[in-house]
Amino acid sequence: MSVSSTGKKVSVEVVSDIRDGARKEIVKTNSKGLLYEKGDSIYIKYDEEQDGEEIRTLLKIGKVEVLLNRSGTVTMKQTFKKQQKTEGSYKSPYGIFHVLTETHNIEYQQFKTKVRLFLSYDLYLQGEKAGKYALTVTVKEEEEQ
C-alpha cells in the first residue's frame, strides 16, 4: 500500500488476544480511520467505541518503536520497543495507573492494499502482571465510491 503524507482513508481492524493464567479473552474492533506517512514513521489514526464512549487512537510506527496514544474517556500513552521494558500511563475514570510493558515482538508488514502490525507483550499495572497480550492491527484501503 502506498502511503502519502496527506493521508488515505482506511478501515482498521484491531484484535487483542489477552491471556491471564487460565483466562483467555479475544476482543475485536472495527473502525474507520486515516493512514499517513510523516518523516520515517507511519501513522494510523482512528476512533473506537468502548463502553459507549468514543476513544481517539493514534499509532505511530517507527523503525525501532511503536507509540500508542489513546484519548477520550481513557487516556493511554505507551511505547513498545522489541525485547525491552518501557513505562507508560493509563488514566480512566477510576484513576491513573502506572503501566509497564515488556515487548517480546514487533512485526510490521506492508502489502499492496493493506498494512499489518503485530505486537506481543506482557503488561504490568501498578507493578502487578496483568497478562500476556498479542495485538494485531490490520489496515485496509477504503473502497473508492
matplotlib code that plots the C-alpha trace (Angstrom):
import matplotlib.pyplot as plt

x = [0.0, 1.5, 1.2, 1.0, 1.7, -1.9, -3.5, -5.5, -9.0, -8.8, -10.6, -8.9, -9.4, -7.8, -7.7, -6.5, -5.7, -5.4, -4.2, -4.1, -3.4, -6.2, -8.4, -8.3, -10.2, -10.2, -11.5, -12.1, -13.0, -13.5, -13.2, -12.7, -9.5, -6.6, -3.2, -0.4, 3.4, 5.4, 9.2, 10.3, 7.1, 3.7, 0.7, -2.7, -5.4, -8.9, -11.7, -13.1, -16.0, -15.5, -18.4, -20.4, -17.7, -15.5, -11.8, -9.4, -6.3, -3.1, -0.4, 3.0, 5.1, 8.8, 11.8, 12.6, 9.5, 5.7, 3.9, 0.3, -1.7, -5.4, -7.5, -11.1, -12.7, -9.5, -6.1, -3.1, 0.4, 2.7, 5.8, 6.8, 10.4, 11.3, 12.9, 12.7, 10.7, 9.0, 6.9, 3.7, 0.5, -3.2, -5.9, -9.5, -12.5, -11.2, -7.8, -4.3, -2.2, 1.5, 1.9, 5.0, 5.2, 7.8, 7.6, 8.6, 7.9, 7.0, 6.2, 5.2, 4.3, 3.2, 1.3, -0.4, -3.7, -3.1, -0.7, -0.4, 1.1, 1.6, 2.8, 3.2, 4.0, 3.5, 1.5, 2.0, -0.3, 0.9, 3.7, 1.4, 1.3, -2.0, -1.4, 0.2, -1.1, -1.0, -2.3, -2.9, -3.8, -4.8, -5.4, -7.0, -7.6, -11.2, -13.0, -13.5, -17.1]
y = [0.0, 3.3, 5.8, 9.5, 12.5, 13.7, 10.5, 7.7, 6.7, 3.2, 0.5, -0.6, -3.9, -4.5, -7.9, -8.2, -11.6, -11.4, -14.3, -14.1, -17.6, -19.9, -16.9, -16.0, -13.2, -12.0, -8.5, -7.4, -3.9, -2.4, 1.3, 3.9, 5.9, 7.6, 6.2, 8.6, 9.0, 11.7, 11.6, 8.0, 7.0, 5.6, 6.9, 5.2, 7.4, 6.0, 6.4, 3.4, 2.9, 1.5, 1.1, 3.6, 6.2, 7.3, 7.0, 8.5, 6.3, 7.2, 4.6, 5.8, 3.1, 4.0, 2.0, 0.8, 1.5, 1.8, 4.5, 4.1, 7.2, 7.0, 9.9, 10.2, 8.5, 6.6, 8.2, 5.9, 6.6, 3.6, 2.9, -0.5, -1.5, -5.0, -7.0, -4.0, -2.9, 0.6, 2.7, 4.4, 5.6, 4.7, 7.1, 6.1, 7.3, 5.0, 6.7, 6.9, 3.8, 3.2, 0.8, -1.2, -3.3, -5.9, -6.2, -9.6, -9.0, -6.2, -7.1, -4.6, -5.7, -3.5, -5.1, -3.7, -2.8, -3.3, -3.0, -5.2, -4.5, -7.3, -6.7, -9.3, -8.1, -8.7, -5.9, -4.8, -2.4, -0.8, -3.4, -6.4, -8.6, -8.1, -10.7, -11.6, -9.6, -10.1, -7.1, -7.4, -4.2, -4.7, -1.6, -1.8, 0.9, 2.1, 1.3, 4.3, 5.1]
z = [0.0, -0.9, 2.0, 1.4, 3.7, 3.2, 4.4, 3.0, 4.2, 5.7, 7.7, 10.8, 12.5, 15.9, 17.5, 21.1, 22.5, 26.3, 28.5, 32.2, 33.7, 32.5, 31.4, 27.7, 26.1, 22.5, 21.7, 18.1, 17.0, 13.5, 12.8, 10.0, 10.1, 8.3, 7.4, 6.6, 6.5, 8.2, 8.1, 8.7, 10.5, 9.6, 11.5, 11.9, 13.4, 14.2, 16.7, 18.6, 21.0, 24.4, 26.9, 24.8, 24.8, 21.9, 22.2, 19.7, 19.0, 17.3, 16.5, 15.4, 13.8, 13.6, 12.6, 16.2, 18.2, 18.2, 20.1, 21.2, 22.3, 23.3, 24.4, 25.5, 28.5, 28.7, 28.2, 27.5, 26.4, 25.8, 23.8, 22.6, 21.9, 20.9, 23.8, 26.1, 29.1, 28.7, 31.0, 30.3, 31.8, 31.8, 33.0, 33.4, 35.4, 38.2, 38.4, 37.0, 36.7, 36.1, 33.1, 32.2, 29.0, 28.3, 24.5, 23.0, 19.3, 16.8, 13.2, 10.6, 7.0, 4.1, 1.2, -1.9, -0.3, 3.4, 6.3, 9.3, 12.7, 15.3, 18.9, 21.7, 25.2, 28.9, 30.6, 34.2, 36.0, 39.2, 39.3, 39.0, 35.9, 34.1, 31.4, 28.1, 25.2, 21.4, 19.4, 15.6, 13.7, 10.1, 8.0, 4.6, 2.0, 1.8, -1.4, -3.7, -4.3]

ax = plt.figure().add_subplot(projection="3d")
ax.plot(x, y, z, "-o")
ax.set_aspect("equal")
plt.show()
